[in-house]
Amino acid sequence: MRQVSCFPVIDLKNLTANNMSKTIIVTGGAGFIGSAVVRQWLAETDWHLVCLDKLTYAGNSTSLPASHPRFELAVMDICHAVAVRTLITRVQPDAIVHLAAESHVDRSISGPGEFIQTNVVGTYELLQATREYWNALERERKAAFRFHHVSTDEVYGTLGAEGYFDENTAYAPNSPYSASKAGSDHLVRAWHHTYGLPVVTTNCSNNYGPYHFPEKLIPLMILNGLAGKPLPVYGDGLNVRDWLFVEDHARAIRAVLEHGRVGETYCVGGRAERTNMQVVNTLCELLDELHPQGAPHARLITYVKDRPGHDRRYAIDCSKLETELGWRQQETFESGLRKTVQWYLDNPEWVQGVISGSYRQWIDHNYAARGQA
């Protein structure tokens, strides 16, 4: 991996010599989902990947390959139009996968401005730069190009006790975060219908897995449990989420990028609805087994005041993705969660590097209960 402050210096002759290989820009590639995409795609394809990331508190270069001949890290803000245009022009990508976003609901409640700037304004700047580049491509490359926008099920609002989100569900975002992501979804749709930009969009359920930043529910509970700290649960703990292993999500993104129909949206879910209490209790059981010196970990569970506007239930119907593109998840919730807990036990250096940074300052100021998506 070569890290640069503006754009990577890439030998375009070498990249284009192999017509079978693609060059992909992954925005937000140093984040949780983005880094999983980078690691998996480098291992399973011959693609060249360029990670565009601002390296905010949640962007971690240690989640990326330390050295790989087909990988570059470009450190920049997607809101900086000139830098983004320069990068795209130099790299000449075959596709752009857009994951860069502020993503933590609690942070959006306490500071919504950054979410509007990155998720809405940043997406606009990226779309404009992409459209300019795409319009200048020769006919064959122009037809093959894709802009893949990765979004969230939170744009659909909240569900009752029954039913599922799907691609036809009306938007009803309830938090500043979900409203900003809804705005970015609408911009992508508009750039397709107005300018013809070949886009695909995915809306996913809650992800979990290795390298997850410890402000979110599952990694926070694991690390607090290992440290003997309280396991804070919002409200009555009965809010429901559909959980998706991050590696399965990375496979879904690739399937849609390669085979999805232009202009279409695909919902990605794990078919694993769990209440927050079910998640925490399962984690406690795994920690009792894998880290018995802290058992019983359930004694650490603490109920705390619910957060404002906490959506009650999310659940996704991913039939379209399964039927049209043949995608299937490879991990159950139980197998994925076991792998996740074991990864945190096996990688204390990564964990320590994260919790000693700006995240620790933020979490101490806002109280550790702010960890649930």
C-alpha positions as CSV (number, residue, x, y, z in Angstrom):
1,M,0.0,0.0,0.0
2,R,1.3,3.4,-0.9
3,Q,-0.3,6.3,1.0
4,V,-0.5,9.7,-0.7
5,S,-1.8,13.0,0.4
6,C,-3.7,13.8,-2.8
7,F,-3.7,11.1,-5.4
8,P,-1.8,7.8,-6.1
9,V,0.8,7.7,-8.8
10,I,-0.3,4.7,-10.9
11,D,1.3,3.3,-14.1
12,L,-1.8,3.3,-16.3
13,K,0.0,1.3,-19.0
14,N,0.4,-1.6,-16.6
15,L,-3.2,-1.3,-15.5
16,T,-4.6,-1.3,-19.0
17,A,-2.3,-4.0,-20.3
18,N,-4.6,-6.7,-18.9
19,N,-8.0,-6.1,-20.5
20,M,-9.6,-8.5,-18.0
21,S,-8.6,-6.4,-15.0
22,K,-10.7,-3.5,-13.7
23,T,-9.7,-0.4,-11.8
24,I,-12.2,0.5,-9.1
25,I,-12.2,3.6,-6.9
26,V,-13.7,2.7,-3.4
27,T,-14.7,5.8,-1.5
28,G,-14.7,5.3,2.3
29,G,-12.5,2.3,1.7
30,A,-10.7,2.7,5.1
31,G,-14.0,2.4,7.0
32,F,-15.6,-0.8,8.3
33,I,-17.5,-2.0,5.2
34,G,-15.1,-0.3,2.8
35,S,-12.1,-2.1,4.2
36,A,-13.9,-5.4,4.0
37,V,-14.7,-4.7,0.4
38,V,-11.0,-3.9,-0.3
39,R,-9.6,-6.9,1.5
40,Q,-12.1,-9.3,-0.1
41,W,-11.9,-8.0,-3.6
42,L,-8.1,-8.0,-3.6
43,A,-8.1,-11.6,-2.5
44,E,-10.8,-12.8,-4.9
45,T,-10.3,-10.7,-8.1
46,D,-7.5,-9.3,-10.2
47,W,-8.9,-5.8,-9.9
48,H,-6.8,-2.7,-9.0
49,L,-8.4,-0.9,-6.1
50,V,-7.9,2.8,-5.2
51,C,-9.2,3.7,-1.8
52,L,-10.4,7.3,-1.4
53,D,-10.7,8.1,2.3
54,K,-10.5,11.2,4.5
55,L,-9.3,9.0,7.4
56,T,-11.6,10.5,10.0
57,Y,-12.0,8.9,13.4
58,A,-13.7,5.9,11.8
59,G,-11.3,5.6,8.8
60,N,-8.4,3.3,9.8
61,S,-5.5,2.6,7.5
62,T,-4.5,-0.4,9.7
63,S,-7.7,-2.1,8.4
64,L,-6.2,-2.1,4.9
65,P,-3.4,-4.1,3.4
66,A,0.0,-2.9,4.5
67,S,1.4,-3.7,1.1
68,H,-0.3,-4.9,-2.1
69,P,0.7,-4.3,-5.7
70,R,-2.9,-3.7,-6.8
71,F,-3.9,-1.3,-4.0
72,E,-3.5,2.4,-3.4
73,L,-4.7,4.7,-0.7
74,A,-5.6,8.3,-1.6
75,V,-6.2,10.5,1.4
76,M,-8.7,13.2,0.6
77,D,-12.2,14.5,1.3
78,I,-14.9,13.8,-1.2
79,C,-16.1,17.3,-0.7
80,H,-12.9,18.7,-2.2
81,A,-14.0,18.8,-5.9
82,V,-10.7,19.6,-7.5
83,A,-8.8,16.8,-5.7
84,V,-11.5,14.3,-6.5
85,R,-11.6,15.3,-10.2
86,T,-7.8,15.0,-10.3
87,L,-7.8,11.5,-8.8
88,I,-10.6,10.2,-11.1
89,T,-8.8,11.6,-14.2
90,R,-5.5,10.1,-13.2
91,V,-6.8,6.7,-12.2
92,Q,-9.3,6.3,-15.1
93,P,-11.6,3.9,-13.2
94,D,-14.0,1.4,-14.7
95,A,-16.3,1.9,-11.7
96,I,-16.7,3.9,-8.5
97,V,-18.1,2.3,-5.4
98,H,-19.3,5.0,-3.1
99,L,-19.2,4.1,0.6
100,A,-17.8,7.3,2.1
101,A,-20.2,8.6,4.7
102,E,-20.7,9.7,8.3
103,S,-22.7,6.7,9.6
104,H,-23.2,6.8,13.4
105,V,-26.8,7.8,14.4
106,D,-25.8,9.1,17.8
107,R,-23.2,11.4,16.3
108,S,-25.8,12.7,13.8
109,I,-28.1,13.6,16.7
110,S,-25.4,15.6,18.5
111,G,-23.8,17.1,15.4
112,P,-25.8,16.8,12.2
113,G,-23.8,19.3,10.2
114,E,-21.0,16.9,9.3
115,F,-23.5,14.4,8.1
116,I,-25.1,16.9,5.7
117,Q,-21.7,18.0,4.5
118,T,-20.2,14.6,3.8
119,N,-23.3,12.5,2.9
120,V,-25.2,15.1,0.8
121,V,-22.6,17.7,-0.4
122,G,-19.9,15.1,-0.7
123,T,-22.1,12.8,-2.8
124,Y,-23.0,15.7,-5.0
125,E,-19.4,16.6,-5.6
126,L,-18.5,13.0,-6.4
127,L,-21.4,12.7,-8.8
128,Q,-20.4,15.8,-10.6
129,A,-16.8,14.7,-10.9
130,T,-17.9,11.2,-12.1
131,R,-20.3,12.6,-14.6
132,E,-17.6,14.8,-16.1
133,Y,-15.2,11.9,-16.4
134,W,-17.9,9.5,-17.7
135,N,-19.0,11.9,-20.4
136,A,-15.5,12.0,-21.8
137,L,-15.0,8.2,-22.0
138,E,-14.9,6.5,-25.4
139,R,-18.1,4.6,-26.3
140,E,-17.2,1.1,-25.1
141,R,-15.8,2.2,-21.7
142,K,-18.7,4.6,-21.2
143,A,-21.2,1.8,-21.7
144,A,-19.4,-0.5,-19.2
145,F,-18.8,2.1,-16.5
146,R,-20.8,1.9,-13.2
147,F,-21.3,4.2,-10.2
148,H,-22.4,2.0,-7.3
149,H,-23.9,3.9,-4.3
150,V,-24.0,2.0,-1.0
151,S,-26.7,3.1,1.3
152,T,-28.7,1.9,4.4
153,D,-32.1,0.5,5.3
154,E,-32.5,3.3,7.7
155,V,-33.8,5.6,4.9
156,Y,-37.0,3.7,5.1
157,G,-37.8,4.6,8.6
158,T,-39.2,2.1,11.1
159,L,-41.4,-1.0,10.9
160,G,-44.1,-2.4,13.1
161,A,-44.1,-5.9,14.4
162,E,-44.6,-7.3,10.9
163,G,-43.5,-6.6,7.4
164,Y,-40.2,-5.9,5.6
165,F,-38.4,-3.2,3.7
166,D,-37.9,-3.8,0.1
167,E,-36.9,-1.8,-3.0
168,N,-40.4,-0.3,-3.3
169,T,-40.7,0.9,0.3
170,A,-41.4,4.6,0.7
171,Y,-38.6,6.7,2.2
172,A,-39.3,7.9,5.8
173,P,-36.0,8.7,7.5
174,N,-36.2,9.6,11.2
175,S,-32.7,10.6,12.2
176,P,-30.3,13.2,10.8
177,Y,-28.1,10.3,9.6
178,S,-30.8,8.5,7.8
179,A,-32.1,11.8,6.3
180,S,-28.7,12.6,4.9
181,K,-28.4,9.1,3.4
182,A,-31.8,9.5,1.9
183,G,-30.7,12.7,0.4
184,S,-27.7,11.0,-1.2
185,D,-29.9,8.2,-2.5
186,H,-32.1,10.8,-4.2
187,L,-29.2,12.6,-5.8
188,V,-27.8,9.4,-7.3
189,R,-31.2,8.5,-8.7
190,A,-31.5,12.0,-10.1
191,W,-28.1,11.9,-11.8
192,H,-29.1,8.7,-13.5
193,H,-32.5,9.9,-14.7
194,T,-31.4,13.4,-15.6
195,Y,-27.9,12.9,-17.0
196,G,-27.9,9.2,-17.8
197,L,-25.1,8.3,-15.4
198,P,-25.1,4.5,-15.1
199,V,-25.8,3.9,-11.4
200,V,-26.8,1.0,-9.1
201,T,-27.8,1.4,-5.5
202,T,-27.8,-1.0,-2.6
203,N,-29.5,-0.5,0.8
204,C,-28.2,-2.8,3.5
205,S,-29.2,-3.8,7.0
206,N,-27.0,-3.6,10.0
207,N,-23.5,-4.9,9.4
208,Y,-21.2,-6.6,11.9
209,G,-17.9,-8.4,11.7
210,P,-14.1,-7.9,12.2
211,Y,-12.5,-4.4,12.1
212,H,-15.8,-2.8,13.3
213,F,-15.3,0.5,15.0
214,P,-16.2,0.2,18.7
215,E,-18.9,2.8,18.9
216,K,-21.4,0.4,17.4
217,L,-23.4,-2.1,19.4
218,I,-21.7,-5.4,18.7
219,P,-18.0,-4.3,19.0
220,L,-18.8,-2.1,22.0
221,M,-20.4,-5.0,23.9
222,I,-17.5,-7.3,23.0
223,L,-14.8,-4.8,24.2
224,N,-16.7,-3.7,27.3
225,G,-17.3,-7.3,28.2
226,L,-13.6,-8.2,27.8
227,A,-12.7,-5.2,30.0
228,G,-15.3,-6.0,32.6
229,K,-17.2,-2.7,31.9
230,P,-21.0,-2.2,31.8
231,L,-22.9,-3.4,28.8
232,P,-25.3,-0.5,28.2
233,V,-28.6,-1.3,26.5
234,Y,-30.9,1.4,25.3
235,G,-34.5,1.5,26.7
236,D,-36.1,-1.9,27.1
237,G,-33.7,-3.6,24.7
238,L,-36.4,-4.8,22.4
239,N,-35.5,-2.7,19.3
240,V,-35.1,-5.1,16.4
241,R,-32.4,-5.1,13.7
242,D,-31.6,-7.4,10.8
243,W,-27.9,-8.4,11.0
244,L,-25.7,-8.9,8.0
245,F,-22.1,-10.3,8.2
246,V,-19.8,-7.7,6.5
247,E,-18.1,-10.3,4.3
248,D,-21.5,-11.3,2.9
249,H,-22.3,-7.7,2.3
250,A,-19.0,-7.2,0.4
251,R,-20.0,-10.2,-1.9
252,A,-23.4,-8.6,-2.5
253,I,-21.9,-5.3,-3.5
254,R,-19.7,-7.1,-6.0
255,A,-22.6,-9.0,-7.4
256,V,-24.6,-5.8,-7.9
257,L,-21.6,-4.0,-9.4
258,E,-20.9,-6.7,-11.9
259,H,-24.4,-7.9,-12.7
260,G,-27.0,-5.5,-11.4
261,R,-29.3,-3.7,-13.8
262,V,-28.5,0.0,-14.3
263,G,-30.8,2.3,-12.5
264,E,-32.0,-0.4,-10.1
265,T,-31.9,-0.6,-6.3
266,Y,-31.1,-3.9,-4.5
267,C,-31.8,-4.4,-0.8
268,V,-29.2,-6.5,1.1
269,G,-30.2,-8.2,4.3
270,G,-29.0,-11.0,6.6
271,R,-32.4,-12.6,7.3
272,A,-31.3,-12.4,11.0
273,E,-33.7,-10.3,13.0
274,R,-32.7,-10.0,16.6
275,T,-33.7,-7.7,19.4
276,N,-30.8,-5.8,21.0
277,M,-31.2,-7.9,24.1
278,Q,-31.0,-11.1,22.1
279,V,-27.7,-9.8,20.5
280,V,-26.2,-8.9,23.9
281,N,-27.2,-12.1,25.5
282,T,-25.7,-14.2,22.7
283,L,-22.5,-12.1,22.9
284,C,-22.4,-12.8,26.7
285,E,-22.7,-16.5,26.1
286,L,-19.9,-16.4,23.5
287,L,-17.7,-14.4,25.8
288,D,-18.4,-16.8,28.7
289,E,-17.2,-19.6,26.4
290,L,-14.2,-17.9,24.7
291,H,-13.2,-15.6,27.5
292,P,-14.3,-17.5,30.7
293,Q,-12.2,-15.5,33.1
294,G,-14.8,-12.7,32.9
295,A,-17.9,-15.0,33.2
296,P,-20.8,-14.6,33.7
297,H,-20.7,-11.6,31.4
298,A,-24.5,-11.1,31.6
299,R,-24.0,-9.6,35.0
300,L,-22.6,-6.5,33.3
301,I,-25.8,-5.7,31.4
302,T,-27.1,-2.3,32.3
303,Y,-30.2,-0.5,31.0
304,V,-29.8,3.1,30.1
305,K,-32.1,5.9,28.8
306,D,-33.2,5.4,25.3
307,R,-31.9,7.7,22.6
308,P,-34.2,10.2,20.8
309,G,-36.3,8.9,18.0
310,H,-35.0,5.3,18.3
311,D,-36.5,3.3,15.4
312,R,-38.2,0.2,16.7
313,R,-37.6,-2.4,14.0
314,Y,-35.7,-2.8,10.7
315,A,-36.0,-5.9,8.5
316,I,-35.1,-6.4,4.9
317,D,-36.6,-8.6,2.1
318,C,-33.6,-9.3,-0.1
319,S,-35.5,-11.6,-2.5
320,K,-34.7,-9.4,-5.5
321,L,-30.9,-9.7,-4.9
322,E,-31.2,-13.5,-4.4
323,T,-33.5,-14.1,-7.3
324,E,-31.9,-11.8,-10.0
325,L,-28.3,-12.2,-9.1
326,G,-28.1,-15.4,-7.2
327,W,-26.5,-13.9,-4.1
328,R,-26.7,-16.0,-0.9
329,Q,-25.2,-15.2,2.5
330,Q,-22.5,-17.6,3.6
331,E,-22.7,-16.9,7.3
332,T,-25.6,-17.4,9.8
333,F,-25.9,-14.9,12.6
334,E,-24.5,-17.4,15.0
335,S,-21.5,-18.4,12.9
336,G,-20.7,-14.8,11.9
337,L,-21.0,-13.6,15.5
338,R,-18.6,-16.3,16.7
339,K,-16.1,-15.3,14.1
340,T,-16.4,-11.7,15.1
341,V,-15.9,-12.3,18.8
342,Q,-12.9,-14.6,18.1
343,W,-11.4,-11.9,15.8
344,Y,-11.5,-9.3,18.6
345,L,-9.9,-11.8,21.0
346,D,-7.1,-12.5,18.4
347,N,-6.4,-8.9,17.4
348,P,-5.8,-6.8,20.6
349,E,-3.2,-4.6,18.9
350,W,-5.8,-3.3,16.4
351,V,-8.3,-2.8,19.1
352,Q,-5.8,-0.9,21.3
353,G,-4.8,1.3,18.4
354,V,-8.4,2.3,17.9
355,I,-9.6,2.9,21.4
356,S,-6.5,5.0,22.2
357,G,-7.4,7.6,19.5
358,S,-10.0,10.3,19.1
359,Y,-12.8,7.8,19.5
360,R,-11.9,7.3,23.1
361,Q,-12.2,11.1,23.7
362,W,-15.6,11.2,22.0
363,I,-17.0,8.1,23.8
364,D,-15.8,9.3,27.2
365,H,-17.6,12.7,26.6
366,N,-20.8,11.1,25.3
367,Y,-21.0,8.0,27.6
368,A,-20.5,4.5,26.4
369,A,-24.2,3.9,26.0
370,R,-24.0,5.6,22.6
371,G,-23.1,2.5,20.7
372,Q,-26.2,1.1,19.2
373,A,-27.3,1.3,15.6
